[in-house]
Amino acid sequence: MPKDSQLEESKPGYLHCLSKASLKPTVTWYRNGVSISEDSRFEISENGTLRINNVEVYDGTMYKCVSSTPAGSIEGYARVHVLEKLKFTPPPQPLQCMEFDKEVTVSCSATGREKPTIQWTKTDGSSLPSHVSHNAGILSFHKVSRSDSGNYTCIASNRPQGEIRATVQLVVAVYVTFKLEPEPTTVYQGHTAMFQCQAEGDPVPHIQWKGKDKILDPGKLLPRIQIMPNGSLVIYDVTTEDSGKYTCIAGNSCNIKHREAFLYVVDKPAAEEDEGPGNHTPYKMIQTIGLSVGAAVAYIIIVLGLMFYCKKRRKAKRLKKHPEGEEPEMECLNGGALLQNGQMTAEIQEEVALTNLGSSSGASKRHSATDKMHFPRSNLQTITTLGRGEFGEVFLAKAKGAEDGEGEALVLVKSLQTRDEQLQLDFRREAEMFGKLNHANVVRLLGLCREAEPHYMVLEYVDLGDLKQFLRISKSKEESLKPQPLTTKHKVSLCTQVALGMEHLSNGRFVHRDLAARNCLVSAQRQVKVSSLSLSKDVYNSEYYHFRQAWIPLRWMPPEAVLEDEFSTKSDVWSFGVLMWEVFTHGEMPYTPLADDEVLAERIIPLANGPLDFSFMPGLQSGKTKLPHPEGCPSCLAKLMQRCWAPSPKDRPSFSELATTLGDSPADSKA
């Protein structure tokens, strides 16, 4: 029978279940009362011994062994205590930026069998300057100076396990600010339009333009469109097709900022007929200007009057509906009502159950995590539109009091502008998910605006934007825009952080369904956070495929999700493998040479089970398409990607195993 055991984290562990009988017994193992099935982590040998490959902290629990024969069965219990290894949680980002002349903190934390002591030192052995202090793993710069650039080492140690070290390169930079911003411009058709944009920072920022949601490549522009050396965008001989939004992107190696403006192209009015020497053209011009100004003023007065009237009506209705002293109902995300005494409607109970894959009958009685997340819409100030997704518009905004109750924070706002019931439910599921999660590598839900339509989901945002854009910029040939070179160590760090965030998400029994570089955010300190921008309608439209009346990220999905609509943590693991490939190829599109239909026929369908009919796509050679080994990627990581793409979900690793494996991976080459 099994005995209580101490197993070391990240190493194989064994639990024995030895019994004797005239007939060979059948051995079954249980973990917390749930039968253990063999997979990549658990193996049961012929003699009944349970092998746990790569022991993890949460494996420390109660195990039961049942030995059965036709004559009967016996059982035994054993408790496993996991000896936690000394490790950083999470590993410090190897390259981080600090804003010049600001107060900055750099964090380092670790765990082990005993609580470790954490110290910071300069890697070259010199002492820390007087304006720099460290306490409990927090390195504090009271006012960053240029001399603070350099390598710093975090040392975590305890008595039984020794010490571990992590080196962090800190770069001091003057963050980008705009000196001259583009402004809305109206021009006549055939005339010249100009948007000005100037920014300053150190390193000197590079200016890039985006026109109607597409990057304007100076080498591929039409002759009549030019980006001037001073950053201005000039469009000669404008046409109505030039109308739209133009965005100035200014960035250096530490941060990127955006400013947008609209171009309005109007028809040139017919020339007035010449009336001879005594014509009244000046008078007519004055008359036209006067009429235009008068009409504009009248319009503004009417709009303000209507706004005041509507506001007064709403206030009167609220007072009528809720007399003084009566408790109003709290508005739920889906438009139902949650009473103040905690009584939940059936509609919201269903929402919670559908959102959390692990919810039980008792879970449906708990309050939705989003019920207390009301955020005043008036505290949002729109900065720029990022794009459109299935739910509606996604934009950046300044939010007053979103995080600490004071000051302003940059936030991501997703709006619900669809009447589709399934998409409305998905919106609530997503809000519920981010509302329940709390991890350094997952964006936080900061609030919900539900007092009027469209509903808003207010999420945490970080300064460098999405990981896909960051990877593309890191590949840019423009030295002024390109950040510090991405070494293999940096790439592994990016992947590890995503794995840690997804481990937390999967431990909460949530499924992401759209994990990709475009849906992760990265900060100037190279901290990655799992998010869900899902800009499927415009910016990343090419990365989605219309299949069975839905837009899906085909190139990131396993066969069971595409063909059978089966989503699980293991389908997220497949997507994570593609994300790793994106990181090591600097944001390339998976299966670039193939059209979406070819990806479906050559990659997805051949991996599915059962007989298949390819008559609808003749001439395609199925099953021969694989993502190539990324240049400079260590073979052990390429093999890890292949494990993520195992045809059978049960053969794919868990996110805990991925995070551990990546944390122990070699990282010594440059991209």
N, C-alpha and C positions, 0 to 999 in steps of 0.2 A: 504494500500500500504506500501511497506517496507520503513524503515528509515535508515539513516546513523548510523552505529554502531561501537563500540569499543569492540573487542573480545580479551580475554586473550589467549596467546599461550599455547598449551598443554591441554587446557580445552575445554569442549563442548561449542559451540556457536550457537545462534539462530537468524534467520532472519524471520520476520513475513510478511505474505502477506494476509491480511484480506480484503475480499470483499463480497458484498451482491448482490444476484440475485434471481429471482423467481425459477430458476433451479440451482442446485448445480454446481458451476463453476469448471472447470478443471484448476489446477495451474501448470505452468511449470516455472522452474528456469533456468537462464542462467548465466554463469560466463565468463566474457570477450567475450560475444557474442556466446559462445558455450554451448549447452544444457547440463544440469547436469543430469546424470543418477544415480540412487541410487546404492550405493555399500557400502563397509565397512566404508567409511568416510562420505558419504552424505546420509541423510534420509529425505524424504518429508512426513509430516504427512497428515492426511485427511483434516485438515483445511488449508493446504497450507504452514505451517511453515517449513522452511528449517533448519535442524539440521546438524551442522558440527562437527563430532566427532574428538576430538584431533586437535584443530586448529593449523595450521602451519603458519610460517611467510609469505609464498608466497600466503596464502589465502587472504591477504590484497589487494583487487582489487575491480572492479565494478561488481555488481550483478544486474540482471534484473528479475522481476517477471511478468509473463503474466497470467492473469485470463480470461478464455474463457468459453463462453456458445454458444449455437447455434445462439443466437441473435447477438453476437459480442464478442469483447475482449477489455480489458484495460491492461495497463502495467505501471509499476513503477520501479524506480531505487534506489539503495542504495549503498553507498561506505562503505567498511569494512576497518577499521584501526586495525591492530593486535598489541596488547600491548605485546611486546617481553619480555619473561621472562629472568631473569638474569641467564646466563649459560656460561660454558666454551666452546670455539669453536676452536679446538676440546678439549675434556677432556685431561688433561696431562696424559702421560703414568705412571701408578703407580710404575713401576720399570724400572730404566734406568741405564745404565753403563756409566762410565766416564774413559777415558784412562789416566793412571797415567802420570804425568809430561807434560801434554798437555793442550792447551787452549780449554775449553769446554763451550758451552752455553746450557742452558735449557730454553725452551720457555713456556710461559703460556699466553693465550689470552682469552678474554671473551666479550660478548655482552649483552646489556640490553636496557631498555627504554631510559636510559641515558648512555653515554659512561662511563663504570666503571673504577675506579682506581685499578691498580693491584700492589700488593706488594708480596715480598718473605720474609719468615722468617724461622728460624730453628724451627722444631716442638717442641723441648724441651724447647724453650724459650730463649736459648742462642743467643748472637749476632753473626752476620756473620763475618767471619775472614776478615782481611784487604785485602787479595788478591781476595776476592769475592765481586762483586758489582751487583746491579740490577737496571734496567732502562726500563720502558715501558713494563714490563712483561718478560724481558730477564734477566735470572740469569747467570752471567758471572764468570767463574773460570779462572783467568789469568794464573795459573799454578797449576794443580790439585795435591793435596797431599793426602796421605792415610787418614789423619784425616778428609778429606772432606766427607767421607762415612757417611751416616745417613739419617734421614727423614727431608724433607723440605716441607713447606706448602705454596701454592699459595693462596692468598686472593684477591678476586675480589669484589668490593663494589661500590654502588652508593647511592644517598640519598633516592630516593623513594622505593628502593627494598631491601635495607640492604646489606648483604654480603653472599658470598658462599666461601667454602674452598675446596681445593684438596691437598692431601698429596702425595708426591713423594718420594720413596726410591731411593737414589743414591748410587750406588756401584762403588768403585774405583778398577780398575783392570789394570794389565799389559797385553796388548793385545798380542795374540799369534804371534810369529815370528819363522821361521824355522832356526835351527842351521845347520842341515844337510838335504838336499833334495834328493829324489830318482832321479836316472839318468837312461837314456836308457841303456838297458843291452842286449847283445847278447851271448847266451850260446849254447853249443852242446846238442843235445838230449841225455837224460840220465844223464846229469851233474846237478850241483846245481846252482840255481839263487838266488841272494840276492839283495833286495832293502833296502837301509838305509833311515831312516826318524827320525829326532830328532827335537823337538820344545821346546820353553821355553815361559813362561808367568806366571801370577799370577791371579787366581788359576792355579796350574800346569796343563798344557793341557793333555788331553787324546788322544792317537793315535788310529785311526781306519783305516782299509784298505778297499778299494773297488776294486774288480777284475773284469774286463770286465763288468762294470756297475752294479755289485751286491755287496752288503756289505758282507765282509768276517767275519762271526760270529766265534770267536775262539772256541766256543763249538761245532760247526758243521763242522769244517774243516777236510779234509782228513789227515791221519797221516803224509803224506809227505809235507804238507803245515803248517808252523808254524809262529806265530807272536811272536817275541822275547820280553822279558821285556824291552829292550831299544828301542822298536818301529820298529825294522827291520823286514821285511817280507822275509822269507826263503822258497824256493820251491825246494825240493829234487827230483831227478830223473825226470827232466822236460820232457814233451812231447810236440808235436806240438800244442796240444789243449790248452796248457798253454799260447801260444802266445797271445798278446793283451795289452790293456792299464790297468795299475794299478795306483790307486790314493791313496795317503796318506792324510787322513783327521785329522787335529789337531784342537782341540777345547776345550775351557773352558766355563764358564758360561756367558761370555760376547762376544766372537767372535769365528768364525770358519774359518780356512783357508785350502786350497787344493793345493796339488802339484801332478802332474802325470808324469809317465814315461812309456815307452813301453818295453815289453819283446819280443825279437825276438829269436825263437828257430830254429836252423839250424841242418841239418844232419851232423853227424861226418864224415869227409873224410876217405876213405879207407886207411888202414895203408900201408905205403910203404914197398915193399918186401925187406927183408934183403939181401944186396948184398955182404955180407962177409966183411972181414977186410978192403978191399980196396974200400968200397962203397963211394958214393959221396952224402950221405944224407945231410950233412951241406950245401954243395954247392947248392943242389936242393932247400933246404929251403930258402936260400938267394935269389935264382933265382925267386922262387914263390912270396916271399915278394916284390921283386923289380918289378915284373910284375904287382902285385896288386896295389902297390903305383902308378906306372906309369899310369895304366888304370884309377885310381881315379883322378889323376891330369888332365889327358886328358879330362875326363868327365866334370870336373869342368870348364876347359877352354872353352869347347864347349858350356856348358850351359850359362856361362857369355857372350860369344860371341853372342849367339842367343838372350839373353835378351837385349843386347846393340843394336843389329840390329832391333829388334821389336820396341824398344822404339824410335829409330831414324825414322823408317817408320811411326809410329803413329804421331810423331811430324810433319813430312813432310805433311801428309794427312791433319792435322788440319790447317796448314798454307795455304795449297792449297784451302781448303774449306772455310776458313774465312780470306780473305786478311786483311791487316792492316787497321784499322778504321772501319771495318764492325762489327756490333753487332752480336755475336753468339746467337743461340737459347739456351734457358735453357732446359735441359733434364728433362722430366717428369718421374714420378715413373714407369709408364707402357711403357716407351719407346717412347711415343709421344713427341710433342714439345710444349712448352709454350713460346710465344714470349715475348720479354722484354717489349713491350708496353702494355702487359696485355691481349692480345687476346688468348683465350683458345680453344684448340681443342675439337671436339665433344666427343672424347674418354675420356678426363679428365672430361668434364662436366658430363658425365654419371657416372664416378667414384665417384664424389662428391655427386651426387644425390643418388646413391646406398648406400653410406657410411652413410649419415646422414638421419635418418628416417624422420626427420622433415623438410627436405629441400624442398623448393618451386621452382617455375620457376625462381625466382630472385636469389635464392641461387646458381644456376648452373653458374651464371655469376661471382661469386667471385672466387678469386684465391684459389687453393687447399692449405690447411694449411701446406702441406709438401713441397711446391715449394721452400721455402727459407731455407730448412733444410739440405743442402748439407754438408757433413762432409768428409774430406780427408781420404781415405782408408789408406794412409801411416801413419796416426796418430794413428792407432790401432796396439796394440801389444798383440797377443793372449796369454792367460794364460792357460786356460784349456777348454776342451769340456765338456759341461753339458749333452748333449744328442742330440737326433734327434726328430723333429716333422714333421708334414705334409709338411711344407714349405722346410725343410732341416735342416742343422746342427745349433745348438744353443751353443754359447760358451761365456766364460768370456774373457774380454780383458781390457788392460789399454788404456785409451783414452787421448791423449794429447790435452789440450785445449777444452775439451768437455763441461765444465760447466762455468768456470769463465774466459776462454780465456788463462789461465795460469795453469801450473801444470798438474798432471795426475789424472784421476778419474777411478774408477772401473765401468765398464759398461757391460751390457748384449747385445750380438749381435745375431740377428736372420738372417739367410741367406736364400735367395730364390733360391733353387736349383732344382725346378720342372718346367716342361714344361706344366703342366696342367693349362688350361686357368682359370678355376674356382678358383683354389688355388692361382694363380697369382693375381686375382681380390680380393680374401680374404686378401692377403698380403697387397695390397694397401689400402683396407678398414681399416685394423688394424693400419697401419701407419697413416692414416688420422685421425682415432679416437684418438690415443694417442697424435697426433700433436695438436689437438684442445682442449684437456683437460688440466686443470691446477688446481690441488688440492693436498694437502699434503698427501692424502691417495691413490693417483693414480700415477703410474710411469710416468715420462716425456719422451717424444721422444726427444732425444738429437741430432739426425742427421740421414741422409740417405746417403749411398754410392751407387751411381748409374752410375758411370763413366765406370764401367766394370762389367762383371758377375762373380760370383753371386752378386746380389744386397744385401746390408746389411741394416738392421734396427737397429739403435743404441739406446738402451733404458737405463734409469736409473737403477742401481742395488744397493742393500744394503748388508751389510757384513754378516748377518746370513743366507742368502739364502732363500729358499722357506719355507712357513709356515708349510707345511706337514713335512719336515725334522725337523724343530724346535720342532713341537709337539711330534714327535717320540723320539727325544733326551730328551725332558722333561720327558718322561716316562721311560727312560733308568735307569737301576739299577747301572750303573757306576757313582758313585758320582762325579768323577773328570770331567765327561763330562756333567752331568745333570746340567742345569741352576738353578736359584733360583726357589723354588717350585711355580707352577702355581696355584694361588688361584682362586676362582670363580671371584673375582674382576678383576684379570688379564685376565681371559678368556672373561669376558664381555667386557673389554677394547678392546681386539683383534677383537671381533665381531662388536663392535660399530664402530671401525675404518673402517672395510670393508664396513659396511652399509653406512657410510659417503662418502666413495669413490664411492660406487655404486649409491648413491643418486646424486652425481655430474655427474656421467656418464649417469644416466637415465634422469636427467634434460637437458642434451645435446642431448636427443633423440637417444642415442646409446644403443645397446644391446651387452652384453659381449659374451654370448653363451657358455662359458666354465668356469664359476665361480666355483672355488674349492680351497682348501687349497694349492694344488700343484701350483696354478697359482697366489698366493699372496706372496709377499716378506716381510721379517721382519728384522729390524735392531737391533743392540745391545741395543738401547734405547727403544725397544719393539714397534717401530713405524711400522705399517703395510701399505703396498702399494699394491693396486690391479694391477696385471700385467697379462701377457698371455704367459707363457713359453711353455705350450702345448707339453710336451715331450712325445708324444704318441707312438713313434716308439721303445723306449728302456726303459728308466728309469721308466716311469709310464705306460708302455704298458698294464699292467694288469688292469688299471683303464679305459681303452677304449675298445669298442666293435665294431666289424665290422658288420655294418647293412646297407643294401641297398647301397652297394659300397662306404661306407664312414666309417671312424673311429669316433665313438661318445662316449662321457662320459655318458653312459647309466644310471649309478647309481646316477647321479646328475641331470637328466633331467625329466621334467614333461611329461605326456602322449601326450599332444598336440604337443610338440617339437619332440618327438620320432616318432610318428605315422603320423603326418600331416605336419611336418617340419615348424610349426608355432612358431617362436621365438619372444619374446617380453620382456619388462621389467618384466612382471609377471612370465615369465619362468626363468628369472634371480633370482627372489625372491624365487622360488622353490629351485634353486641351492644354494642360500644363506642359506636356512633352513638346507640343508645337510651339508654345510660348518660349521654352528653352531654346528651341531651334531659331526662333525670331531673335532672341538676345544674341546668340552667337553668329548670326548673319546680319546684324545691325538693322533689323526691322524689315527684311525682305518678305515678300508675299510667298507663302507656301505653295508649292506646285506651280510656280510662275509660268512655265511654258504651256500649261493646260488650261483650257476653258472649263467653266464650272461643270458642264455636262460630262466632260471627259474625266474630271476628278471623281464625279459620282460613279461613272462606269468603270474606271480603271483602278480606283483606290478604295472606294467605300463598298460598292456592291460585291466585289470579289471576296472581301473579308467577312461578309455576312454568311450565316449558315443556311443550308438548304439549296435546292436546285434553282437556277436563275435563268431568265430568258433575256438575251442580249440583242434580240432581233430589232428592238426599237432603236439601237445605235450600232448599225453594222460597221465593220471595219476597225473597231477599237480592240486593242489587245489588252484584255483585262488582267489585273493583278501584277503588272510589271512596274508600276510607278511607286517610287519611294522617295522620301525627302533625302537629299544628299547629305553626306557628312560635312558639317560646316568647317570651313577652313580655320585652322588654329584651335579647334575644339579637342580637348583631351579625349582619348578613346574611351576612357571609363565613363565620361559624361555622355558620349554618343551612344554607348550601350544602355545607359540609364534612360535616354530618350526612347530607344527601341523597346525597353520594358514597358514604358508608358503606353506604347502603341500595340501592346499585345492584343490579338483579336478577341481573346476571352477576357471579360472584365476581371474575373477572379485572379488572373495571372498578372494584373497590373499592381505596382506597389502602392502602399498607402502614402498620404502626404507626410505623416510622421517619419516614415522610412526615407522618403525623398529629402526631407529637411535634414535628417541626420547624415545621409549619404553625401549630400551637397556640402554640408558643414565640414566633412572629413576629406573633401576632394582636393587634389593638388591644384595649385593655381600659381603658375609662375611664368606664363607666356604673355606677350602683348598682342593686342588685336591689330 
